[in-house]
Amino acid sequence: MPYVALDMFDVLAGWQALTPALAPSTQIALAMSGFGYPGAASATSLGVTIGGAAIGHRLRRVLPAVDLTAFDRLVFWFRSDVALAGLATDALQVRLRLGSSAMPLDAIGNVWGRYVLGQRGAVWHYVTLGLADLPAAIRSAVRQIEWVVTANDGSAHQLWLDGLMVATPRLTGDVDAALMQHLDGVLLIGGASVPAQIAPAPAIAQPFIRATQYLAHRARDRDPIGLRRHERDDTGLLIWPEPQAWDLSYRFDPVATSRADMGAMLDFLAARFERRQLPVGNRTFRIEKSDAWVEDDEALPVPPMRYMVAAWSETGTSRRESPVTSTQLQFDIQPGGV
C-alpha cells in the first residue's frame, strides 16, 4: 500500500496540548477549522493557536503502533500565519518528533526530529520528510507523534495541520490504485456492485469496467517547480529531487452483454470524473476527458472513454546539503594593455 494515514485531523480526539513537564498547556489551544488542504475530501483541519510563552510546549498524540519500515517518507500539509525556516531566530520554530514504546519521545536516545518549513499566509504547504535516518526501534512501531514549539518571538501565532500520512510514492502505481478506489464497486446495476480492473488482468464476470493505460507523456511545461522539497534537522538542510510532471492517459471500456449496462457504466464514468479531481493519497491530481480518437474505437459495441491524469512524480531520496566551510578566490595578473 503506497499511503497509510496516521491522522487526517477530522476530529480533536486524541490530541493533547502539554507543557514541558507534560501537564495540560494553557499556551496551546486546539480547535477544528472549517477548511482543509487542497482537494481534501473533508473540509476540516486542526487549528493550533500558539501563545507567546509557548516555548517547550507541545502538541502530542498516542496512536496504535504503526510499522513504517515499508515507507520512505512522512508527508503532511500545513499553513501558518508566519514564515517558518526552521531557525532558532524565526518568529516561530516548530519541530516534529516521533516515538515508540521501545524508544518513547522522552527517551535519551530519541534525537530524531524535523523542523516545519514554509511561507506565511493562506497557502497550504505539502511537506515531505525522509524516514531513512529514523531509528529502527521507532520506525517499526511508531506510537507517538508530537509538534514541539522550540522558538517563539513572544507573540501569539496560528498553525493549521492536515493530511498526515506515511508514503512510498510510485507514479503509475499510485494513479492505478486511486482509479480503482474511485471506481471499483461504486456503481450498482441490478442491485449488484460493478467491479473495475486495470488491464492486463484475468477476465472477471460481466458487467465490469476495464481501464487500460496506453500512454505516459513527460509534461515538462507543468513541472511543479514551486514544490521543490527541502527539510531541516539539527545538522542542516536535506534536499529532495524536484517533482516531475507526467500526463498518464487511460482508456475505460464498459464490458457487458447488455447495451443498457454499457450505457449505465459510461454515464457513471462521466459523472464520477465530472469534478476533474482524482484523490491520490493526500494529494489531488487533475483528470480530464481526452478527445483522442483511435481508429479501432469505431469497431467496438460502445466507444470507450479516454481520460488523461495530470500527475507528478516524487521518486528519489533526499540528500544532505553540504555546508560551505571556506571560500577560495583566484586572480590572474596580466601585463597592462593586454
Steps between C-alpha positions, in 0.01 A plus 500: 500500500667828392330723761381449858324776694629573849254783565274691261414755773125449467447494879672643806490174693842365588697824480635660817661839557772454762761701690870395509408314821214326309227677695203651310617811314326836508735630226371271223130497409349251254190536284360349180515740206249520218744438214748232401795453266443539122276225365434346842191284532428653841487878533665501842846533648647544845539865599776558755525835683848541649549748783796734538641300792464159335869406463533134602125443483381226269214342312504123551301193401529128580407258218462126463845375397569557127786330315669753268778275367326462161480879455777744417338831596249677719281757323250756627346839424529815710454875486606774740458869567878543509789368289682198642862441394588256777738748665521598866481867394161453330183653640384141541692172487316168520664155508327172410603189697402132508516238774422136573454277802859381464633856456247755632514869421662569836770231465857635515595335170202631308651798316325466161303806396419734214412870503187617318591723203275727294385850418230695677148571378204312357712259293507136605845337495553133416781375724717195427724360776736207440492202737832338405674624817210425735629235749362150437372484859264788413435432132376144556225603743426875516255582779567866581493814289568850624565852378718699744529879507878555514515877438254788523524878472262557791191549279204270445503307172267271308579165339272263305581128449340247267543175307780327696605181318795271439573423136716334239381682186494313168369694202297249298434270794354785704275616215386143424410446866320836520292420189397165643407657833295757307320249275509146637170388654347848505241462220198274558325323211206280585586530868852361451822701519700533180872420532782681321842371403825624351605311186665263443311284748311167499142517371230551760122472492318765298408778533826668598711805414842438350763776513806483275790742516622557145725805526739667747624840387761711680340845544799724567294816455303403810792413729395624847816701566342665803467160666874437529546313827742581775510421870709606798624318806753601766795440264377693197296474182395195300393545137258283300503470120254728326165336419436416134168550322353217289183460296363146535232405247242228570231331294186385686294219343151409627500120465151347500258292293228763524499834323308644797774389742767649276313830490462499878875456543579780254261732684665400827850579368392840371341589835783356709764712329284811469692682775826434311673399823660167588606458865838325525599454863485850646559664160254573220581462131297654219318256271352621172301349215718435198372557147754257358345256253649171388389330181421173678251679728230500233503118483396466867135454611533819707792740443724522807557811706849641517634714785835659576636528855732797557726343763840572648770263615682520835751222452852527640648555844622801690866600519670710762607846388874541559576817698748755362805491726738719300519725196800520267560776244754480219639804312698507176741799469568602140718780352322829432342543162440131447 
